[in-house]
Amino acid sequence: SHVDYGIAVKGRSDPKQLTLPTRLIITLTKPTRPAAALLSVGVQLFSLVPGAAFTLIRYNNLSAVRTVARAVTTDALLVAAHEQACSFVATNPAMLYSDPHQIVYGSEYVYRLVNNAGVVNKALIPSVACSHLTSLGSLTY
């Protein structure tokens, strides 16, 4: 019998509306449930303003995300414990980030996207560029 495994979370806890919409795309190389496999991840990024600068943040545990959910400034999102972050200037309203770092099946990962215009302390903006971006044209969330 064929069984699909996975979870989807609709929405994001962001009462101050500091983050923009993202959607994960998980790529499996085999159609069966992996035991402890590494998975490739793509992150669709939406509501981008071409020419504006953004930061994509990856968290690898839900306790950090709960802290972020209570953030009241964009700076607080960047200060919170995260696994990685990279910055980019949008060229289209929707883009795809192909994360070069695979994720472990069964682990917790959350991506948050912020507009750098809301960052007061510009030193918090990561100097690492998101180098694996492609355009999705005018795709909407």
DSSP file (Angstrom, degrees, kcal/mol; ACC not computed):
  #  RESIDUE AA STRUCTURE BP1 BP2  ACC     N-H-->O    O-->H-N    N-H-->O    O-->H-N    TCO  KAPPA ALPHA  PHI   PSI    X-CA   Y-CA   Z-CA
    1    1 A S              0   0    0      0, 0.0     2,-0.5     0, 0.0     0, 0.0   0.000 360.0 360.0 360.0 152.1    0.0    0.0    0.0
    2    2 A H        -     0   0    0     30,-0.0     2,-0.4     2,-0.0    30,-0.1  -0.847 360.0-179.3-101.5 128.7    1.1    3.6   -0.7
    3    3 A V        -     0   0    0     -2,-0.5     2,-0.4     2,-0.0    30,-0.1  -0.994  14.5-150.2-129.7 132.9    1.3    6.0    2.2
    4    4 A D        -     0   0    0     -2,-0.4     2,-0.4    28,-0.1    28,-0.1  -0.817  12.6-161.0 -99.4 142.4    2.3    9.7    2.1
    5    5 A Y        +     0   0    0     -2,-0.4     2,-0.3     2,-0.0    -2,-0.0  -0.934  33.2  94.5-121.2 145.7    3.9   11.3    5.1
    6    6 A G        -     0   0    0     -2,-0.4     2,-0.3     2,-0.0    -2,-0.0  -0.891  48.1-122.6 159.5 175.1    4.2   15.0    5.9
    7    7 A I        -     0   0    0     -2,-0.3     2,-0.4     2,-0.0    -2,-0.0  -0.995  12.9-163.1-145.4 144.7    2.7   18.0    7.7
    8    8 A A        -     0   0    0     -2,-0.3     2,-0.5     2,-0.0    -2,-0.0  -0.993   5.7-157.1-128.8 138.6    1.6   21.4    6.5
    9    9 A V        -     0   0    0     -2,-0.4     2,-0.5     2,-0.0    -2,-0.0  -0.969  10.7-149.4-116.8 122.7    1.0   24.4    8.7
   10   10 A K        -     0   0    0     -2,-0.5     2,-0.1     2,-0.0    -2,-0.0  -0.798  61.2  -3.6 -94.8 127.5   -1.3   27.1    7.4
   11   11 A G  S    S-     0   0    0     -2,-0.5     2,-0.3     2,-0.0    -2,-0.0  -0.211  73.8-106.8  89.0 178.6   -0.5   30.6    8.5
   12   12 A R        -     0   0    0     -2,-0.1     2,-1.1     7,-0.1     7,-0.0  -0.994  21.2-114.4-147.8 145.6    2.1   32.0   10.8
   13   13 A S        +     0   0    0     -2,-0.3    -2,-0.0     1,-0.1     0, 0.0  -0.716  63.1 131.9 -82.6 103.0    2.0   33.5   14.3
   14   14 A D    >   +     0   0    0     -2,-1.1     3,-2.0     1,-0.1     5,-0.1  -0.490  23.2 172.2-154.7  71.0    3.0   37.0   13.6
   15   15 A P  T 3  S+     0   0    0      0, 0.0    55,-0.1     0, 0.0    -1,-0.1   0.772  84.8  49.1 -60.7 -26.7    0.7   39.5   15.3
   16   16 A K  T 3  S-     0   0    0     55,-0.3    56,-0.0    57,-0.0    54,-0.0   0.442 106.8-127.9 -89.8  -0.6    2.8   42.5   14.4
   17   17 A Q    <   +     0   0    0     -3,-2.0    -3,-0.0     1,-0.1    -4,-0.0   0.922  58.2 146.4  52.6  51.6    3.0   41.4   10.7
   18   18 A L        +     0   0    0     53,-0.1    97,-0.5    55,-0.1     2,-0.2   0.661  53.1  61.7 -86.8 -19.2    6.8   41.5   10.6
   19   19 A T  E    S-A  114   0A   0     95,-0.1    95,-0.2    -5,-0.1    -7,-0.1  -0.694  71.4-135.1-112.8 162.4    7.2   38.6    8.2
   20   20 A L  E     -A  113   0A   0     93,-2.3    93,-0.6    -2,-0.2    27,-0.1  -0.719  40.1 -80.3-109.7 161.8    6.2   37.8    4.7
   21   21 A P        +     0   0    0      0, 0.0    25,-2.2     0, 0.0     2,-0.3  -0.314  46.9 176.6 -66.8 141.9    4.6   34.6    3.3
   22   22 A T  E     -E   45   0B   0     23,-0.2     2,-0.4    89,-0.1    23,-0.2  -0.942  13.7-159.1-135.3 159.4    6.8   31.6    2.4
   23   23 A R  E     -E   44   0B   0     21,-1.8    21,-3.5    -2,-0.3     2,-0.2  -0.980  15.6-135.7-141.8 128.7    6.0   28.1    1.2
   24   24 A L  E     -E   43   0B   0     -2,-0.4     2,-0.5    19,-0.2    19,-0.2  -0.585  10.5-163.5 -84.9 145.0    8.3   25.0    1.6
   25   25 A I  E     -E   42   0B   0     17,-2.9    17,-2.7    -2,-0.2     2,-0.5  -0.974   9.4-160.6-125.9 114.2    8.9   22.5   -1.2
   26   26 A I  E     -E   41   0B   0     -2,-0.5     2,-0.6    15,-0.2    15,-0.2  -0.821   3.4-153.9 -98.9 131.6   10.4   19.3   -0.1
   27   27 A T  E     -E   40   0B   0     13,-2.6    13,-1.2    -2,-0.5     2,-0.4  -0.922   8.5-168.9-109.8 119.6   12.1   17.1   -2.7
   28   28 A L        -     0   0    0     -2,-0.6    11,-0.1    11,-0.1     5,-0.0  -0.872  15.4-158.2-103.8 138.5   12.3   13.3   -2.0
   29   29 A T  S    S+     0   0    0     -2,-0.4    -1,-0.1     1,-0.1    10,-0.0   0.715  83.5  42.4 -85.8 -21.1   14.5   11.2   -4.2
   30   30 A K  S    S-     0   0    0      2,-0.2    -1,-0.1     1,-0.0     0, 0.0  -0.937  78.5-132.5-122.6 148.0   12.5    8.0   -3.3
   31   31 A P  S    S+     0   0    0      0, 0.0     2,-0.2     0, 0.0    -1,-0.0   0.452  82.6  85.0 -78.4   2.7    8.7    7.7   -3.1
   32   32 A T  S    S-     0   0    0      1,-0.1    -2,-0.2   -30,-0.1    -3,-0.1  -0.650  95.2 -87.3-104.1 161.8    9.0    5.9    0.2
   33   33 A R        -     0   0    0     -2,-0.2     2,-0.2   -30,-0.1    -1,-0.1  -0.505  46.8-132.9 -66.8 119.5    9.3    7.3    3.8
   34   34 A P        -     0   0    0      0, 0.0    -1,-0.1     0, 0.0    -6,-0.0  -0.490   2.8-143.3 -75.7 145.8   13.0    7.8    4.5
   35   35 A A  S    S-     0   0    0     -2,-0.2    -2,-0.0     1,-0.1     0, 0.0   0.980  87.8 -21.2 -72.1 -58.4   14.3    6.5    7.8
   36   36 A A  S    S+     0   0    0      2,-0.0    -1,-0.1    70,-0.0     2,-0.1  -0.255  94.7 157.5-146.4  49.5   16.8    9.4    8.5
   37   37 A A        -     0   0    0     67,-0.1    68,-3.0     1,-0.1     2,-0.4  -0.304  43.8-117.2 -81.2 159.9   17.4   10.8    5.1
   38   38 A L  E     - F   0 104B   0     66,-0.2     2,-0.4    -2,-0.1    66,-0.2  -0.822  33.5-155.4 -91.5 136.1   18.6   14.3    4.1
   39   39 A L  E     - F   0 103B   0     64,-3.4    64,-2.4    -2,-0.4     2,-0.3  -0.897  12.2-128.0-117.6 142.7   16.0   16.2    2.1
   40   40 A S  E     -E   27   0B   0    -13,-1.2   -13,-2.6    -2,-0.4     2,-0.4  -0.686  28.9-157.6 -85.4 142.1   16.4   19.0   -0.3
   41   41 A V  E     -EF  26  99B   0     58,-0.5    58,-1.8    -2,-0.3     2,-0.4  -0.969  15.0-169.9-128.4 135.4   14.3   22.1    0.4
   42   42 A G  E     -EF  25  98B   0    -17,-2.7   -17,-2.9    -2,-0.4     2,-0.5  -0.946  12.0-154.5-114.6 144.0   13.0   24.9   -1.8
   43   43 A V  E     -EF  24  97B   0     54,-2.8    54,-2.7    -2,-0.4     2,-0.4  -0.960   6.1-148.4-123.3 114.7   11.4   28.0   -0.2
   44   44 A Q  E     -EF  23  96B   0    -21,-3.5   -21,-1.8    -2,-0.5     2,-0.5  -0.683  15.1-155.4 -80.8 132.3    8.9   30.0   -2.2
   45   45 A L  E     -EF  22  95B   0     50,-3.4    50,-1.9    -2,-0.4     2,-0.2  -0.932  14.3-174.6-114.8 129.6    9.0   33.7   -1.2
   46   46 A F        +     0   0    0    -25,-2.2    48,-0.2    -2,-0.5    94,-0.1  -0.723  53.0  35.7-123.3 168.4    6.0   35.9   -1.8
   47   47 A S  S    S+     0   0    0     -2,-0.2     2,-0.2     1,-0.2    -1,-0.2   0.787  75.0 161.2  61.4  32.2    5.0   39.6   -1.5
   48   48 A L        -     0   0    0     45,-2.3    -1,-0.2    -3,-0.2     5,-0.0  -0.539  36.8-140.2 -81.6 148.8    8.4   40.8   -2.5
   49   49 A V    >   -     0   0    0     -2,-0.2     3,-2.6     4,-0.0    41,-0.3  -0.946  28.0-118.7-107.4 113.3    9.0   44.3   -3.8
   50   50 A P  T 3  S+     0   0    0      0, 0.0    41,-0.2     0, 0.0     3,-0.1  -0.261 100.2  22.2 -54.2 132.7   11.5   44.3   -6.7
   51   51 A G  T 3  S+     0   0    0     39,-3.3     2,-0.2     1,-0.4    40,-0.1   0.189  99.4 114.1  93.8 -14.7   14.5   46.4   -5.7
   52   52 A A    <   -     0   0    0     -3,-2.6    38,-2.6    38,-0.1    -1,-0.4  -0.585  66.3-120.5 -89.1 153.4   13.9   46.0   -2.0
   53   53 A A  E     +B   89   0A   0     36,-0.2    63,-2.3    -2,-0.2    64,-0.5  -0.744  32.9 179.0 -97.2 141.0   16.2   44.1    0.3
   54   54 A F  E     -BC  88 115A   0     34,-3.1    34,-2.2    -2,-0.3     2,-0.4  -0.893  20.3-142.0-135.1 161.4   15.1   41.1    2.4
   55   55 A T  E     -BC  87 114A   0     59,-2.4    59,-2.6    -2,-0.3     2,-0.5  -0.999   8.3-154.8-127.4 132.3   16.5   38.5    4.8
   56   56 A L  E     -BC  86 113A   0     30,-2.9    30,-2.0    -2,-0.4     2,-0.4  -0.927  15.4-165.0-104.7 126.1   15.5   34.9    4.9
   57   57 A I  E     -BC  85 112A   0     55,-3.3    55,-2.6    -2,-0.5     2,-0.5  -0.921   6.6-157.4-116.8 135.3   16.0   33.3    8.3
   58   58 A R  E     -BC  84 111A   0     26,-3.0    25,-2.2    -2,-0.4    26,-1.6  -0.959   7.2-168.4-115.3 124.8   16.1   29.5    9.0
   59   59 A Y  E     - C   0 110A   0     51,-3.2    51,-2.2    -2,-0.5    23,-0.1  -0.874  10.7-163.0-108.5 142.6   15.3   28.2   12.5
   60   60 A N  S    S+     0   0    0     -2,-0.4    48,-0.4    49,-0.2     2,-0.3   0.172  71.3  46.1-114.4  18.3   15.9   24.6   13.5
   61   61 A N  S  > S-     0   0    0     49,-0.1     4,-1.2    46,-0.1     3,-0.4  -0.972  71.1-132.1-155.9 148.3   13.8   24.3   16.6
   62   62 A L  H  > S+     0   0    0     -2,-0.3     4,-2.4     1,-0.2     5,-0.2   0.733 101.6  66.6 -73.6 -22.5   10.3   25.4   17.6
   63   63 A S  H  > S+     0   0    0      1,-0.2     4,-1.7     2,-0.2    -1,-0.2   0.906 102.7  48.2 -65.8 -37.9   11.4   27.0   20.8
   64   64 A A  H  > S+     0   0    0     -3,-0.4     4,-2.1     1,-0.2    -1,-0.2   0.887 110.7  51.9 -65.2 -37.7   13.2   29.7   18.9
   65   65 A V  H  X S+     0   0    0     -4,-1.2     4,-2.4     2,-0.2    -2,-0.2   0.881 105.8  53.7 -67.4 -38.1   10.2   30.1   16.6
   66   66 A R  H  X S+     0   0    0     -4,-2.4     4,-0.8     2,-0.2    -1,-0.2   0.894 109.4  49.2 -62.9 -38.4    7.9   30.6   19.7
   67   67 A T  H >< S+     0   0    0     -4,-1.7     3,-0.7     1,-0.2    -2,-0.2   0.912 111.6  49.1 -63.9 -42.3   10.3   33.4   20.8
   68   68 A V  H >< S+     0   0    0     -4,-2.1     3,-2.0     1,-0.2    -2,-0.2   0.852 101.0  63.7 -65.5 -35.8   10.2   34.9   17.4
   69   69 A A  H 3< S+     0   0    0     -4,-2.4    -1,-0.2     1,-0.3    -2,-0.2   0.778 103.7  49.0 -61.6 -25.2    6.3   34.7   17.4
   70   70 A R  T << S+     0   0    0     -4,-0.8    -1,-0.3    -3,-0.7    -2,-0.2   0.398  84.6 126.8 -92.9   2.5    6.4   37.2   20.3
   71   71 A A    <   -     0   0    0     -3,-2.0   -55,-0.3     1,-0.1   -53,-0.1  -0.316  39.6-171.2 -63.6 141.1    8.8   39.6   18.5
   72   72 A V        +     0   0    0      1,-0.1     2,-0.3   -57,-0.1    -1,-0.1   0.442  68.9  40.7-112.2  -4.1    7.6   43.1   18.3
   73   73 A T  S  > S-     0   0    0      1,-0.1     4,-1.0    46,-0.0     3,-0.2  -0.967  77.5-122.4-138.8 157.0   10.3   44.4   16.0
   74   74 A T  H  > S+     0   0    0     44,-0.5     4,-1.4    -2,-0.3     3,-0.3   0.854 113.6  61.6 -64.7 -33.9   12.1   43.2   12.9
   75   75 A D  H  > S+     0   0    0     43,-0.4     4,-1.7     1,-0.2     3,-0.2   0.895  98.6  56.2 -58.0 -40.4   15.4   43.6   14.9
   76   76 A A  H  > S+     0   0    0      1,-0.2     4,-1.8     2,-0.2    -1,-0.2   0.843 102.6  55.7 -62.7 -33.6   14.2   41.0   17.4
   77   77 A L  H  < S+     0   0    0     -4,-1.0    -1,-0.2    -3,-0.3    -2,-0.2   0.889 110.2  45.1 -64.0 -38.4   13.6   38.5   14.6
   78   78 A L  H  < S+     0   0    0     -4,-1.4    -2,-0.2    -3,-0.2    -1,-0.2   0.759 112.6  50.5 -78.3 -25.6   17.3   38.9   13.6
   79   79 A V  H  < S+     0   0    0     -4,-1.7    -1,-0.2    -5,-0.2    -2,-0.2   0.798  89.2 100.3 -80.6 -30.0   18.6   38.7   17.2
   80   80 A A  S  < S-     0   0    0     -4,-1.8     2,-0.2    -5,-0.2   -16,-0.1  -0.178  93.4 -86.2 -57.9 148.8   16.7   35.5   18.0
   81   81 A A        +     0   0    0    -17,-0.0     2,-0.3     2,-0.0    -1,-0.2  -0.375  62.6 164.0 -59.5 122.3   18.6   32.2   17.9
   82   82 A H        -     0   0    0     -2,-0.2   -23,-0.2    -3,-0.1     3,-0.1  -0.948  43.3-132.1-139.3 161.2   18.6   30.9   14.3
   83   83 A E  S    S-     0   0    0    -25,-2.2     2,-0.3    -2,-0.3   -24,-0.2   0.887  84.1 -13.3 -81.2 -41.4   20.5   28.4   12.3
   84   84 A Q  E     -B   58   0A   0    -26,-1.6   -26,-3.0     2,-0.0     2,-0.3  -0.988  55.7-171.7-157.3 159.3   21.3   30.5    9.3
   85   85 A A  E     -B   57   0A   0     -2,-0.3     2,-0.3   -28,-0.2   -28,-0.2  -0.982   4.3-178.7-153.3 147.2   20.3   33.7    7.6
   86   86 A C  E     -B   56   0A   0    -30,-2.0   -30,-2.9    -2,-0.3     2,-0.3  -0.983  14.7-140.0-146.2 156.3   21.0   35.3    4.2
   87   87 A S  E     +Bd  55 129A   0     41,-2.7    43,-2.5    -2,-0.3     2,-0.3  -0.804  21.7 165.7-117.9 157.2   20.0   38.6    2.5
   88   88 A F  E     -B   54   0A   0    -34,-2.2   -34,-3.1    -2,-0.3     2,-0.5  -0.982  35.6-117.0-160.4 162.9   19.1   39.5   -1.0
   89   89 A V  E     -B   53   0A   0     -2,-0.3   -36,-0.2   -36,-0.2     2,-0.1  -0.950  40.6-120.6-106.4 125.7   17.6   42.2   -3.2
   90   90 A A        -     0   0    0    -38,-2.6   -39,-3.3    -2,-0.5   -38,-0.1  -0.387  28.1-179.2 -69.1 138.9   14.3   41.0   -4.8
   91   91 A T  S    S+     0   0    0    -41,-0.2    -1,-0.1     1,-0.2    44,-0.1   0.504  73.2  23.0-109.4 -12.0   14.2   41.1   -8.6
   92   92 A N  S    S-     0   0    0    -43,-0.1    -1,-0.2     1,-0.0    46,-0.1  -0.947  82.9-107.1-147.4 163.6   10.6   39.8   -8.8
   93   93 A P  S    S+     0   0    0      0, 0.0   -45,-2.3     0, 0.0     2,-0.4   0.729 109.3  32.4 -67.7 -21.2    7.4   39.7   -6.6
   94   94 A A  S    S+     0   0    0     43,-1.2    42,-2.8   -48,-0.2    43,-0.4  -0.999  72.2 171.8-138.0 135.5    7.9   36.0   -6.1
   95   95 A M  E     -FG  45 135B   0    -50,-1.9   -50,-3.4    -2,-0.4     2,-0.5  -0.939  25.9-130.6-140.0 160.7   11.2   34.0   -5.9
   96   96 A L  E     -FG  44 134B   0     38,-3.0    38,-2.0    -2,-0.3     2,-0.6  -0.964  13.4-159.7-115.9 126.1   12.4   30.5   -5.1
   97   97 A Y  E     -FG  43 133B   0    -54,-2.7   -54,-2.8    -2,-0.5     2,-0.9  -0.929   6.1-155.7-103.4 118.0   15.3   29.9   -2.7
   98   98 A S  E     -F   42   0B   0     34,-2.8   -56,-0.2    -2,-0.6    33,-0.1  -0.826  21.3-135.5 -92.9 102.4   16.9   26.5   -3.1
   99   99 A D  E     -F   41   0B   0    -58,-1.8   -58,-0.5    -2,-0.9    31,-0.0  -0.409   9.5-156.1 -64.2 120.5   18.5   25.9    0.3
  100  100 A P  E    S+     0   0B   0      0, 0.0     2,-0.6     0, 0.0    -1,-0.2   0.653  79.0  75.8 -71.8 -13.3   22.0   24.6   -0.3
  101  101 A H  E    S-     0   0B   0    -60,-0.1   -60,-0.1   -61,-0.0    -2,-0.1  -0.885  81.4-140.8-101.9 116.1   21.8   23.0    3.2
  102  102 A Q  E     -     0   0B   0     -2,-0.6     2,-0.3   -62,-0.1   -62,-0.2  -0.251  12.5-129.5 -70.2 161.5   19.7   19.9    3.3
  103  103 A I  E     -F   39   0B   0    -64,-2.4   -64,-3.4     4,-0.0     2,-0.5  -0.819  18.6-113.4-111.1 155.3   17.3   19.2    6.2
  104  104 A V  E >   -F   38   0B   0     -2,-0.3     3,-2.0   -66,-0.2   -66,-0.2  -0.744  37.0-109.3 -88.6 128.5   17.1   15.9    8.2
  105  105 A Y  T 3  S+     0   0    0    -68,-3.0     3,-0.1    -2,-0.5    -1,-0.1  -0.297 104.4  23.8 -54.6 134.2   13.8   14.1    7.8
  106  106 A G  T 3  S+     0   0    0      1,-0.3    -1,-0.3   -70,-0.0     2,-0.1   0.413  98.1 117.0  89.5  -1.4   11.8   14.3   11.0
  107  107 A S    <   -     0   0    0     -3,-2.0     2,-0.6   -46,-0.0    -1,-0.3  -0.472  68.1-109.2 -94.8 169.5   13.4   17.5   12.3
  108  108 A E        +     0   0    0    -48,-0.4     2,-0.4    -2,-0.1    -4,-0.1  -0.882  41.3 164.9-104.7 122.1   11.8   20.9   12.9
  109  109 A Y        -     0   0    0     -2,-0.6     2,-0.4   -49,-0.1   -49,-0.2  -1.000  10.1-178.0-136.7 138.4   12.7   23.7   10.5
  110  110 A V  E     - C   0  59A   0    -51,-2.2   -51,-3.2    -2,-0.4     2,-0.4  -1.000  10.9-154.7-136.0 137.1   10.9   27.0   10.0
  111  111 A Y  E     - C   0  58A   0     -2,-0.4     2,-0.4   -53,-0.2   -53,-0.2  -0.918   9.3-170.9-111.0 137.9   11.8   29.8    7.5
  112  112 A R  E     - C   0  57A   0    -55,-2.6   -55,-3.3    -2,-0.4     2,-0.5  -0.986   7.5-155.2-127.7 140.9   10.9   33.4    8.1
  113  113 A L  E     -AC  20  56A   0    -93,-0.6   -93,-2.3    -2,-0.4     2,-0.3  -0.961  14.7-178.1-118.0 128.0   11.2   36.2    5.6
  114  114 A V  E     -AC  19  55A   0    -59,-2.6   -59,-2.4    -2,-0.5     2,-0.5  -0.941  29.4-120.8-127.8 149.5   11.6   39.9    6.6
  115  115 A N  E >   - C   0  54A   0    -97,-0.5     3,-1.7    -2,-0.3   -61,-0.3  -0.767  19.4-143.7 -84.7 125.1   11.9   43.2    4.8
  116  116 A N  G >  S+     0   0    0    -63,-2.3     3,-1.6    -2,-0.5   -62,-0.2   0.666  92.5  77.9 -65.8 -15.8   15.2   44.8    5.7
  117  117 A A  G 3  S+     0   0    0    -64,-0.5    -1,-0.3     1,-0.3   -63,-0.1   0.799  90.6  55.8 -62.8 -26.6   13.5   48.2    5.5
  118  118 A G  G <  S+     0   0    0     -3,-1.7     2,-0.5  -100,-0.1   -44,-0.5   0.473  83.3 104.0 -84.4  -1.7   12.0   47.5    9.0
  119  119 A V    <   -     0   0    0     -3,-1.6     3,-0.2     1,-0.2     6,-0.0  -0.715  46.8-175.0 -85.8 122.0   15.5   46.8   10.6
  120  120 A V  S    S+     0   0    0     -2,-0.5     2,-1.2     1,-0.2    -1,-0.2   0.935  78.7  52.8 -79.5 -50.2   16.6   49.7   12.8
  121  121 A N  S >  S-     0   0    0      1,-0.2     3,-2.4     2,-0.0     4,-0.3  -0.726  71.3-169.6 -89.3  93.5   20.1   48.3   13.6
  122  122 A K  G >  S+     0   0    0     -2,-1.2     3,-1.3     1,-0.3    -1,-0.2   0.681  78.2  74.9 -61.1 -18.5   21.4   47.6   10.1
  123  123 A A  G 3  S+     0   0    0      1,-0.2    -1,-0.3    -3,-0.1     4,-0.1   0.692  86.5  65.1 -66.3 -17.2   24.4   45.8   11.6
  124  124 A L  G <  S+     0   0    0     -3,-2.4    -1,-0.2     2,-0.1    -2,-0.2   0.681  76.4 101.4 -77.7 -18.1   22.0   42.9   12.3
  125  125 A I  S <  S-     0   0    0     -3,-1.3   -38,-0.1    -4,-0.3   -70,-0.0  -0.531  84.1-113.3 -70.6 125.7   21.4   42.3    8.6
  126  126 A P        -     0   0    0      0, 0.0   -39,-0.1     0, 0.0    -1,-0.1  -0.281  12.5-147.9 -62.9 142.7   23.4   39.2    7.6
  127  127 A S  S    S+     0   0    0     -4,-0.1     2,-0.4   -41,-0.1   -41,-0.1   0.590  71.1 102.2 -84.4 -10.7   26.3   39.9    5.2
  128  128 A V  S    S-     0   0    0    -43,-0.2   -41,-2.7     1,-0.0     2,-0.3  -0.600  70.2-137.1 -75.5 128.3   25.8   36.4    3.6
  129  129 A A  B     -d   87   0A   0     -2,-0.4     2,-1.1   -43,-0.2   -41,-0.2  -0.646  13.9-119.9 -87.9 142.4   24.0   36.6    0.3
  130  130 A C        +     0   0    0    -43,-2.5     3,-0.3    -2,-0.3   -44,-0.0  -0.717  39.1 175.6 -76.5 103.3   21.2   34.2   -0.7
  131  131 A S        +     0   0    0     -2,-1.1     2,-0.3     1,-0.2    -1,-0.2   0.505  60.0  70.1 -95.2  -4.1   22.9   32.9   -3.8
  132  132 A H        +     0   0    0     -3,-0.1   -34,-2.8     2,-0.0     2,-0.4  -0.408  69.8 133.1-112.3  56.8   20.5   30.2   -4.8
  133  133 A L  E     +G   97   0B   0     -2,-0.3     2,-0.3    -3,-0.3   -36,-0.2  -0.856  26.8 177.1-110.9 140.9   17.5   32.3   -5.9
  134  134 A T  E     -G   96   0B   0    -38,-2.0   -38,-3.0    -2,-0.4     2,-0.2  -0.961  33.6-101.7-135.1 156.6   15.4   32.1   -9.1
  135  135 A S  E     -G   95   0B   0     -2,-0.3   -40,-0.3   -40,-0.2     3,-0.1  -0.512  20.6-173.4 -79.3 141.7   12.5   34.1  -10.2
  136  136 A L    >   -     0   0    0    -42,-2.8     3,-1.3     1,-0.4     2,-0.2   0.160  37.1-140.8-110.4  12.7    8.9   32.8  -10.0
  137  137 A G  T 3   -     0   0    0    -43,-0.4   -43,-1.2     1,-0.2    -1,-0.4  -0.448  65.2 -21.3  67.5-128.9    7.6   35.8  -11.9
  138  138 A S  T 3  S+     0   0    0     -2,-0.2    -1,-0.2   -45,-0.2   -43,-0.1   0.038  86.8 150.9-106.5  26.2    4.3   37.1  -10.6
  139  139 A L    <   -     0   0    0     -3,-1.3     2,-0.3   -45,-0.2    -3,-0.1  -0.308  34.0-146.0 -56.3 137.7    3.2   33.9   -8.8
  140  140 A T              0   0    0    -94,-0.1    -1,-0.1     1,-0.1   -46,-0.1  -0.773 360.0 360.0-111.7 157.6    1.0   34.8   -5.8
  141  141 A Y              0   0    0     -2,-0.3    -1,-0.1  -120,-0.0  -119,-0.1   0.445 360.0 360.0 -73.1 360.0    0.7   33.2   -2.4
